[in-house]
Amino acid sequence: MNPFFKYMMVVVATITIHHTFAQTHQLEKLWETDTVVRVPESVLPDLKKGILYVSEIDGNPNAVDGKGGVAKIGLDGKIIDLDFTMGLNAPKGLGRFGNVLYVADLSEVVVIDINTGKVKNKIAIDSAKALNDITVNDKGIVYVSDSKTKKIHRIEKGKVSTFLTNIGGVNGLKAVGPDLYILGGQKFIKSDNKGNLTSITTLSCGGDGLEAVGNGDFLITCWSGHIFYVTADGKIEALLDMQDKKINTADLAYDQVKHILYVPTFWGKKVIAYKLITTK
């Protein structure tokens, strides 16, 4: 046999074997709520209590109208309380530290007692125009994105500072250890605690929510109706595309133990749960 053809056969065999055993993922739908959740933008789970906290815009996502709030839904999709917290404007991202729930609400971060749903404090961010996602690291430091001003703000012990600027299309945030993972438009990037940025990958659409899988990989949504699995080294796998159905996929939550995604559908007015299945 010609040595060249023999070499090519080995290469093809190697590629085929690699492809066959490459890790892939898919989503299995578990449940969905009725269309009673009032424009849900973000979901935050309390797995010990079996509760999903859901931000409800309930109207114009940019309006200061006092119509927004936070709902409670069970891990089985059953409605617990659609009026857990009321009187907000257009609440979006949710974060938690201890018994405190942090909510991004246009130009301020609302601080809520997670046991009662009562507002404890409101932290105004003077330059903010459209606060969007929020995350809290293991030291209680809050990060919140402002999609209109392209900024990420940091709140530590109640004091506000600007952490990063000029992040175009900034939306989803996730604190993991000392690092902050960021969705800025189609870009997925990482920042260390000093603001040094590293590019991870580029999406095909503007990123919305992101959650750590627990092994260095991430789940990422685009508001347009897409969900992706992104590996630590930036490889992208499409899991869901509901754009043709005009179903949005906003700021998701993820249970790393049971491998369940909880996805708010914004104008779809419901939350959908999916099981992440890994095959080889």
TIMILO-357795 format. One record per residue (C-alpha): residue in three letters; residue number from 0; y, z, x. Coordinates in Angstrom, 1 decimal. Each point is the difference from the previous one (the first is absolute). Layout:
residues N
atom vexdren ALA; fike NUM; py Y; pz Z; px X $
...
***
This chain:
residues 280
atom vexdren MET; fike 0; py 0.0; pz 0.0; px 0.0 $
atom vexdren ASN; fike 1; py 3.5; pz -0.8; px 1.2 $
atom vexdren PRO; fike 2; py 1.5; pz 3.3; px 1.4 $
atom vexdren PHE; fike 3; py 3.2; pz -0.5; px -2.0 $
atom vexdren PHE; fike 4; py -1.8; pz -0.3; px -3.3 $
atom vexdren LYS; fike 5; py -2.2; pz 3.0; px 0.9 $
atom vexdren TYR; fike 6; py 3.2; pz 2.0; px 0.7 $
atom vexdren MET; fike 7; py 1.6; pz -1.0; px -3.3 $
atom vexdren MET; fike 8; py -3.1; pz 1.0; px -2.0 $
atom vexdren VAL; fike 9; py 0.2; pz 3.5; px 1.5 $
atom vexdren VAL; fike 10; py 3.7; pz 0.2; px -0.8 $
atom vexdren VAL; fike 11; py -0.6; pz -1.2; px -3.6 $
atom vexdren ALA; fike 12; py -2.9; pz 2.5; px -0.4 $
atom vexdren THR; fike 13; py 2.2; pz 2.8; px 1.3 $
atom vexdren ILE; fike 14; py 2.8; pz -0.9; px -2.4 $
atom vexdren THR; fike 15; py -2.4; pz -0.2; px -2.9 $
atom vexdren ILE; fike 16; py -1.5; pz 3.4; px 0.7 $
atom vexdren HIS; fike 17; py 3.4; pz 1.6; px 0.4 $
atom vexdren HIS; fike 18; py 1.1; pz -1.5; px -3.3 $
atom vexdren THR; fike 19; py -3.1; pz 1.1; px -1.8 $
atom vexdren PHE; fike 20; py 0.4; pz 3.6; px 1.1 $
atom vexdren ALA; fike 21; py 3.8; pz 0.2; px -0.2 $
atom vexdren GLN; fike 22; py 1.3; pz 2.8; px -2.2 $
atom vexdren THR; fike 23; py 1.4; pz -1.1; px -3.3 $
atom vexdren HIS; fike 24; py 1.4; pz 1.9; px -3.0 $
atom vexdren GLN; fike 25; py 0.3; pz -0.5; px -3.7 $
atom vexdren LEU; fike 26; py 1.4; pz 1.8; px -3.0 $
atom vexdren GLU; fike 27; py -1.9; pz 1.1; px -3.1 $
atom vexdren LYS; fike 28; py 2.1; pz 0.9; px -3.0 $
atom vexdren LEU; fike 29; py -0.7; pz 3.5; px -1.4 $
atom vexdren TRP; fike 30; py 2.5; pz 0.6; px -2.7 $
atom vexdren GLU; fike 31; py 3.5; pz -0.7; px -1.2 $
atom vexdren THR; fike 32; py 2.3; pz 2.0; px -2.3 $
atom vexdren ASP; fike 33; py 1.5; pz -1.4; px -3.2 $
atom vexdren THR; fike 34; py 3.5; pz -1.6; px 0.4 $
atom vexdren VAL; fike 35; py 1.7; pz 3.4; px -0.6 $
atom vexdren VAL; fike 36; py 1.2; pz 0.8; px 3.5 $
atom vexdren ARG; fike 37; py 3.7; pz -0.8; px 0.0 $
atom vexdren VAL; fike 38; py 0.4; pz -2.5; px 2.8 $
atom vexdren PRO; fike 39; py -2.1; pz 1.9; px 2.7 $
atom vexdren GLU; fike 40; py 1.1; pz -0.7; px 3.6 $
atom vexdren SER; fike 41; py -1.8; pz 2.5; px 2.1 $
atom vexdren VAL; fike 42; py -3.1; pz 2.2; px -0.2 $
atom vexdren LEU; fike 43; py -0.7; pz 3.2; px 2.0 $
atom vexdren PRO; fike 44; py -3.4; pz 1.8; px -0.4 $
atom vexdren ASP; fike 45; py -0.8; pz 3.7; px 0.0 $
atom vexdren LEU; fike 46; py -3.7; pz -0.3; px 0.5 $
atom vexdren LYS; fike 47; py -0.7; pz 3.7; px -0.2 $
atom vexdren LYS; fike 48; py 1.6; pz 0.3; px -3.4 $
atom vexdren GLY; fike 49; py -1.2; pz -3.4; px -1.2 $
atom vexdren ILE; fike 50; py 3.5; pz -1.2; px -0.7 $
atom vexdren LEU; fike 51; py 1.9; pz -3.2; px 0.7 $
atom vexdren TYR; fike 52; py 3.8; pz 0.4; px 0.0 $
atom vexdren VAL; fike 53; py 1.6; pz -3.3; px -1.0 $
atom vexdren SER; fike 54; py 3.7; pz -0.9; px 0.2 $
atom vexdren GLU; fike 55; py 1.3; pz -1.6; px -3.2 $
atom vexdren ILE; fike 56; py 3.1; pz -2.2; px 0.2 $
atom vexdren ASP; fike 57; py 0.1; pz -0.6; px -3.8 $
atom vexdren GLY; fike 58; py 2.5; pz -2.8; px 0.0 $
atom vexdren ASN; fike 59; py 2.3; pz -1.6; px 2.5 $
atom vexdren PRO; fike 60; py -1.2; pz 0.7; px 3.6 $
atom vexdren ASN; fike 61; py 3.6; pz 0.2; px 1.2 $
atom vexdren ALA; fike 62; py 1.6; pz 1.9; px -2.9 $
atom vexdren VAL; fike 63; py 1.4; pz 3.6; px 0.1 $
atom vexdren ASP; fike 64; py -1.0; pz 0.7; px -3.6 $
atom vexdren GLY; fike 65; py -2.0; pz 3.3; px 0.1 $
atom vexdren LYS; fike 66; py -3.0; pz -1.7; px -1.6 $
atom vexdren GLY; fike 67; py -2.4; pz 0.3; px 2.9 $
atom vexdren GLY; fike 68; py -2.5; pz 2.7; px 0.8 $
atom vexdren VAL; fike 69; py -3.4; pz 0.9; px 1.4 $
atom vexdren ALA; fike 70; py -3.3; pz -0.1; px -2.0 $
atom vexdren LYS; fike 71; py -3.3; pz 1.7; px 0.6 $
atom vexdren ILE; fike 72; py -3.3; pz -2.0; px -0.5 $
atom vexdren GLY; fike 73; py -3.6; pz 1.1; px 0.6 $
atom vexdren LEU; fike 74; py -2.1; pz -1.5; px 2.7 $
atom vexdren ASP; fike 75; py -2.0; pz -1.5; px -2.9 $
atom vexdren GLY; fike 76; py 3.0; pz -1.8; px -1.3 $
atom vexdren LYS; fike 77; py 0.6; pz 2.3; px -3.0 $
atom vexdren ILE; fike 78; py 3.7; pz 0.9; px -0.7 $
atom vexdren ILE; fike 79; py 0.8; pz 3.6; px 0.7 $
atom vexdren ASP; fike 80; py 3.8; pz 0.1; px -0.4 $
atom vexdren LEU; fike 81; py 2.4; pz -3.0; px 0.0 $
atom vexdren ASP; fike 82; py 3.0; pz 2.4; px 0.0 $
atom vexdren PHE; fike 83; py -0.9; pz 2.3; px 2.9 $
atom vexdren THR; fike 84; py 3.5; pz -0.4; px 1.5 $
atom vexdren MET; fike 85; py 2.8; pz -1.6; px -1.9 $
atom vexdren GLY; fike 86; py 3.6; pz -0.9; px 0.5 $
atom vexdren LEU; fike 87; py -0.3; pz -2.1; px 3.1 $
atom vexdren ASN; fike 88; py 1.5; pz -3.5; px 0.4 $
atom vexdren ALA; fike 89; py -2.3; pz -2.7; px 1.5 $
atom vexdren PRO; fike 90; py -2.5; pz 2.1; px 2.0 $
atom vexdren LYS; fike 91; py -2.2; pz -1.9; px 2.4 $
atom vexdren GLY; fike 92; py -1.8; pz 1.4; px 3.1 $
atom vexdren LEU; fike 93; py -1.7; pz 3.4; px -0.1 $
atom vexdren GLY; fike 94; py -0.8; pz 2.4; px 2.8 $
atom vexdren ARG; fike 95; py -1.3; pz 3.5; px 0.2 $
atom vexdren PHE; fike 96; py 0.0; pz 3.0; px 2.4 $
atom vexdren GLY; fike 97; py -1.6; pz 3.2; px -1.2 $
atom vexdren ASN; fike 98; py 1.2; pz 0.7; px -3.6 $
atom vexdren VAL; fike 99; py 2.9; pz -2.3; px 0.2 $
atom vexdren LEU; fike 100; py 0.1; pz -3.5; px -1.3 $
atom vexdren TYR; fike 101; py 2.6; pz -2.4; px 1.4 $
atom vexdren VAL; fike 102; py 1.2; pz -3.0; px -2.0 $
atom vexdren ALA; fike 103; py 2.2; pz -2.9; px 1.1 $
atom vexdren ASP; fike 104; py 2.5; pz -0.5; px -2.7 $
atom vexdren LEU; fike 105; py 2.6; pz -2.7; px 0.8 $
atom vexdren SER; fike 106; py 2.5; pz 1.9; px 2.1 $
atom vexdren GLU; fike 107; py -1.6; pz 3.4; px 0.2 $
atom vexdren VAL; fike 108; py -3.3; pz 1.7; px 0.7 $
atom vexdren VAL; fike 109; py -1.0; pz 2.3; px -2.8 $
atom vexdren VAL; fike 110; py -1.9; pz 3.1; px 0.9 $
atom vexdren ILE; fike 111; py -2.4; pz 1.2; px -2.7 $
atom vexdren ASP; fike 112; py -2.2; pz 3.1; px -0.4 $
atom vexdren ILE; fike 113; py -3.5; pz -1.6; px -0.2 $
atom vexdren ASN; fike 114; py -1.3; pz 2.8; px -2.2 $
atom vexdren THR; fike 115; py 2.6; pz -0.1; px -2.7 $
atom vexdren GLY; fike 116; py 1.6; pz -3.5; px 0.2 $
atom vexdren LYS; fike 117; py 3.4; pz 1.6; px 0.2 $
atom vexdren VAL; fike 118; py 2.7; pz -1.4; px 2.3 $
atom vexdren LYS; fike 119; py 0.8; pz 2.4; px 2.8 $
atom vexdren ASN; fike 120; py 2.6; pz -2.0; px 1.9 $
atom vexdren LYS; fike 121; py 1.5; pz -3.4; px 0.6 $
atom vexdren ILE; fike 122; py 0.7; pz -1.3; px 3.5 $
atom vexdren ALA; fike 123; py 2.7; pz -2.6; px -0.1 $
atom vexdren ILE; fike 124; py 0.0; pz -2.8; px 2.6 $
atom vexdren ASP; fike 125; py 3.6; pz -1.1; px 0.1 $
atom vexdren SER; fike 126; py -0.6; pz -3.6; px 1.2 $
atom vexdren ALA; fike 127; py -3.1; pz -0.6; px -2.1 $
atom vexdren LYS; fike 128; py 0.0; pz -2.8; px -2.6 $
atom vexdren ALA; fike 129; py -3.7; pz -0.5; px -0.9 $
atom vexdren LEU; fike 130; py -2.3; pz 2.7; px 1.4 $
atom vexdren ASN; fike 131; py -3.6; pz -1.3; px -0.4 $
atom vexdren ASP; fike 132; py -3.0; pz 1.4; px 1.7 $
atom vexdren ILE; fike 133; py -0.4; pz 3.5; px 1.4 $
atom vexdren THR; fike 134; py -2.5; pz 1.8; px 2.3 $
atom vexdren VAL; fike 135; py -0.4; pz 3.4; px 1.5 $
atom vexdren ASN; fike 136; py -1.6; pz 0.8; px 3.3 $
atom vexdren ASP; fike 137; py -2.2; pz 3.0; px 0.8 $
atom vexdren LYS; fike 138; py 3.0; pz 1.9; px 1.2 $
atom vexdren GLY; fike 139; py 1.9; pz -0.4; px -3.3 $
atom vexdren ILE; fike 140; py 2.4; pz -2.7; px 1.3 $
atom vexdren VAL; fike 141; py 0.9; pz -2.4; px -2.8 $
atom vexdren TYR; fike 142; py 0.7; pz -3.7; px 0.6 $
atom vexdren VAL; fike 143; py 1.5; pz -2.2; px -2.7 $
atom vexdren SER; fike 144; py 0.7; pz -3.7; px 0.0 $
atom vexdren ASP; fike 145; py 3.1; pz -1.7; px -1.4 $
atom vexdren SER; fike 146; py -0.8; pz -3.6; px -0.8 $
atom vexdren LYS; fike 147; py 3.6; pz -1.2; px -0.5 $
atom vexdren THR; fike 148; py 1.5; pz 1.6; px 3.1 $
atom vexdren LYS; fike 149; py -3.0; pz -0.8; px 2.2 $
atom vexdren LYS; fike 150; py -0.1; pz 3.6; px 1.1 $
atom vexdren ILE; fike 151; py -2.6; pz 2.8; px 0.3 $
atom vexdren HIS; fike 152; py 1.3; pz 3.5; px -0.3 $
atom vexdren ARG; fike 153; py -1.5; pz 3.2; px 1.2 $
atom vexdren ILE; fike 154; py 0.3; pz 3.4; px -1.6 $
atom vexdren GLU; fike 155; py -0.9; pz 3.1; px 2.0 $
atom vexdren LYS; fike 156; py 0.7; pz 3.5; px -1.3 $
atom vexdren GLY; fike 157; py 2.3; pz -1.5; px -2.6 $
atom vexdren LYS; fike 158; py 2.1; pz -1.9; px 2.5 $
atom vexdren VAL; fike 159; py 0.3; pz -3.8; px -0.3 $
atom vexdren SER; fike 160; py 0.2; pz -2.4; px 2.9 $
atom vexdren THR; fike 161; py -0.5; pz -3.7; px 0.4 $
atom vexdren PHE; fike 162; py -3.2; pz -0.7; px 1.9 $
atom vexdren LEU; fike 163; py -0.1; pz -3.8; px 0.1 $
atom vexdren THR; fike 164; py 2.4; pz -2.8; px -1.0 $
atom vexdren ASN; fike 165; py -0.2; pz -3.8; px -0.5 $
atom vexdren ILE; fike 166; py -3.6; pz 0.0; px -1.3 $
atom vexdren GLY; fike 167; py 0.2; pz -3.0; px -2.3 $
atom vexdren GLY; fike 168; py -1.7; pz 0.4; px -3.4 $
atom vexdren VAL; fike 169; py -1.1; pz 3.5; px 0.9 $
atom vexdren ASN; fike 170; py -2.2; pz 1.6; px -2.6 $
atom vexdren GLY; fike 171; py -3.4; pz 1.7; px 0.5 $
atom vexdren LEU; fike 172; py -0.2; pz 2.9; px 2.4 $
atom vexdren LYS; fike 173; py -3.0; pz 2.1; px 1.2 $
atom vexdren ALA; fike 174; py 0.2; pz 2.9; px 2.5 $
atom vexdren VAL; fike 175; py -3.2; pz 0.4; px 2.0 $
atom vexdren GLY; fike 176; py 0.1; pz 2.7; px 2.7 $
atom vexdren PRO; fike 177; py 3.2; pz -0.6; px 2.1 $
atom vexdren ASP; fike 178; py 0.2; pz -3.6; px -1.1 $
atom vexdren LEU; fike 179; py 1.7; pz -1.7; px -2.9 $
atom vexdren TYR; fike 180; py -1.5; pz -3.2; px -1.4 $
atom vexdren ILE; fike 181; py 2.5; pz -2.4; px -1.7 $
atom vexdren LEU; fike 182; py 0.0; pz -3.0; px -2.2 $
atom vexdren GLY; fike 183; py 3.2; pz -2.0; px 0.5 $
atom vexdren GLY; fike 184; py -0.2; pz -3.2; px -2.0 $
atom vexdren GLN; fike 185; py -3.1; pz -1.8; px 1.2 $
atom vexdren LYS; fike 186; py -0.1; pz 2.0; px 3.3 $
atom vexdren PHE; fike 187; py -2.4; pz 2.9; px 0.5 $
atom vexdren ILE; fike 188; py 1.3; pz 2.2; px 2.8 $
atom vexdren LYS; fike 189; py -0.4; pz 3.4; px 1.6 $
atom vexdren SER; fike 190; py 2.6; pz 2.4; px 1.3 $
atom vexdren ASP; fike 191; py -0.5; pz 2.9; px 2.3 $
atom vexdren ASN; fike 192; py 2.0; pz 3.2; px -0.6 $
atom vexdren LYS; fike 193; py 2.8; pz -1.4; px 2.2 $
atom vexdren GLY; fike 194; py 0.4; pz -3.2; px -2.0 $
atom vexdren ASN; fike 195; py -1.7; pz -2.3; px 2.4 $
atom vexdren LEU; fike 196; py -1.6; pz -2.8; px -2.0 $
atom vexdren THR; fike 197; py -3.3; pz -1.9; px 0.4 $
atom vexdren SER; fike 198; py -1.0; pz -3.0; px -2.0 $
atom vexdren ILE; fike 199; py -3.4; pz 0.1; px -1.7 $
atom vexdren THR; fike 200; py -0.2; pz -3.1; px -2.1 $
atom vexdren THR; fike 201; py 1.8; pz -2.3; px -2.4 $
atom vexdren LEU; fike 202; py -0.9; pz -0.2; px -3.7 $
atom vexdren SER; fike 203; py 0.2; pz -3.1; px -2.3 $
atom vexdren CYS; fike 204; py 2.3; pz 1.9; px -2.4 $
atom vexdren GLY; fike 205; py 2.4; pz 2.9; px 0.0 $
atom vexdren GLY; fike 206; py -1.8; pz 3.3; px 0.5 $
atom vexdren ASP; fike 207; py 0.4; pz 2.8; px -2.6 $
atom vexdren GLY; fike 208; py -2.4; pz 2.9; px 0.5 $
atom vexdren LEU; fike 209; py -2.3; pz 1.0; px 2.8 $
atom vexdren GLU; fike 210; py -2.7; pz 2.7; px 0.4 $
atom vexdren ALA; fike 211; py -2.1; pz 0.9; px 3.0 $
atom vexdren VAL; fike 212; py -3.7; pz -0.6; px -0.5 $
atom vexdren GLY; fike 213; py -0.8; pz 2.8; px 2.6 $
atom vexdren ASN; fike 214; py -1.5; pz -2.0; px 2.8 $
atom vexdren GLY; fike 215; py 3.2; pz -1.6; px 1.3 $
atom vexdren ASP; fike 216; py 0.0; pz -2.7; px -2.7 $
atom vexdren PHE; fike 217; py 2.3; pz -0.3; px -3.0 $
atom vexdren LEU; fike 218; py 0.2; pz -1.2; px -3.6 $
atom vexdren ILE; fike 219; py 3.2; pz -1.9; px -0.8 $
atom vexdren THR; fike 220; py 1.4; pz -1.3; px -3.3 $
atom vexdren CYS; fike 221; py 2.5; pz -2.6; px -0.7 $
atom vexdren TRP; fike 222; py 2.0; pz 0.5; px -3.3 $
atom vexdren SER; fike 223; py -0.9; pz -3.6; px -0.9 $
atom vexdren GLY; fike 224; py -3.5; pz 1.0; px -0.8 $
atom vexdren HIS; fike 225; py -1.9; pz 0.0; px 3.3 $
atom vexdren ILE; fike 226; py -2.1; pz 2.6; px 1.8 $
atom vexdren PHE; fike 227; py -1.0; pz -0.3; px 3.6 $
atom vexdren TYR; fike 228; py -2.3; pz 1.8; px 2.5 $
atom vexdren VAL; fike 229; py 1.7; pz 0.0; px 3.4 $
atom vexdren THR; fike 230; py -1.9; pz 1.1; px 3.1 $
atom vexdren ALA; fike 231; py 1.5; pz 2.1; px 2.7 $
atom vexdren ASP; fike 232; py 0.3; pz -3.1; px 2.2 $
atom vexdren GLY; fike 233; py 1.8; pz -2.0; px -2.7 $
atom vexdren LYS; fike 234; py -2.8; pz -2.1; px -1.6 $
atom vexdren ILE; fike 235; py 0.7; pz -0.6; px -3.7 $
atom vexdren GLU; fike 236; py -2.6; pz -0.2; px -2.8 $
atom vexdren ALA; fike 237; py 1.1; pz -0.9; px -3.5 $
atom vexdren LEU; fike 238; py -1.5; pz 2.3; px -2.6 $
atom vexdren LEU; fike 239; py 1.8; pz -0.9; px -3.2 $
atom vexdren ASP; fike 240; py 2.4; pz -2.6; px -1.4 $
atom vexdren MET; fike 241; py 1.4; pz 0.5; px -3.5 $
atom vexdren GLN; fike 242; py 3.1; pz -2.0; px 0.4 $
atom vexdren ASP; fike 243; py -1.1; pz -2.7; px -2.4 $
atom vexdren LYS; fike 244; py -0.6; pz 2.8; px -2.6 $
atom vexdren LYS; fike 245; py 3.5; pz 1.3; px 0.7 $
atom vexdren ILE; fike 246; py -1.4; pz 3.5; px 0.7 $
atom vexdren ASN; fike 247; py 2.0; pz 1.9; px 2.7 $
atom vexdren THR; fike 248; py -1.6; pz 2.2; px 2.6 $
atom vexdren ALA; fike 249; py 2.6; pz 2.6; px 1.1 $
atom vexdren ASP; fike 250; py -0.3; pz 3.2; px 2.1 $
atom vexdren LEU; fike 251; py -3.7; pz 0.9; px 0.0 $
atom vexdren ALA; fike 252; py -1.8; pz 3.2; px 0.8 $
atom vexdren TYR; fike 253; py -3.4; pz 0.3; px 1.7 $
atom vexdren ASP; fike 254; py -2.8; pz 2.5; px 0.1 $
atom vexdren GLN; fike 255; py -1.5; pz -0.2; px 3.4 $
atom vexdren VAL; fike 256; py -3.2; pz 2.0; px -1.0 $
atom vexdren LYS; fike 257; py -0.9; pz -1.8; px -3.2 $
atom vexdren HIS; fike 258; py 1.6; pz -3.3; px 1.2 $
atom vexdren ILE; fike 259; py 1.9; pz -0.5; px -3.2 $
atom vexdren LEU; fike 260; py 3.4; pz -1.8; px -0.3 $
atom vexdren TYR; fike 261; py 2.4; pz 1.0; px -2.8 $
atom vexdren VAL; fike 262; py 2.4; pz -2.9; px -0.6 $
atom vexdren PRO; fike 263; py 3.2; pz 0.1; px -2.2 $
atom vexdren THR; fike 264; py 0.8; pz -3.3; px -1.7 $
atom vexdren PHE; fike 265; py 3.7; pz 0.4; px -0.5 $
atom vexdren TRP; fike 266; py 0.9; pz -2.3; px -3.0 $
atom vexdren GLY; fike 267; py -3.6; pz 0.1; px -1.0 $
atom vexdren LYS; fike 268; py 0.5; pz 3.7; px -1.0 $
atom vexdren LYS; fike 269; py -3.4; pz 1.2; px 1.1 $
atom vexdren VAL; fike 270; py -1.8; pz 1.4; px 3.0 $
atom vexdren ILE; fike 271; py -3.3; pz -1.6; px 1.1 $
atom vexdren ALA; fike 272; py -2.7; pz 1.6; px 2.2 $
atom vexdren TYR; fike 273; py -2.2; pz -2.0; px 2.3 $
atom vexdren LYS; fike 274; py -2.9; pz 0.9; px 2.3 $
atom vexdren LEU; fike 275; py 0.2; pz -1.3; px 3.5 $
atom vexdren ILE; fike 276; py -3.4; pz -1.3; px 1.0 $
atom vexdren THR; fike 277; py -0.9; pz -0.8; px 3.6 $
atom vexdren THR; fike 278; py -2.8; pz -2.5; px 0.8 $
atom vexdren LYS; fike 279; py -1.3; pz -1.4; px 3.2 $
***
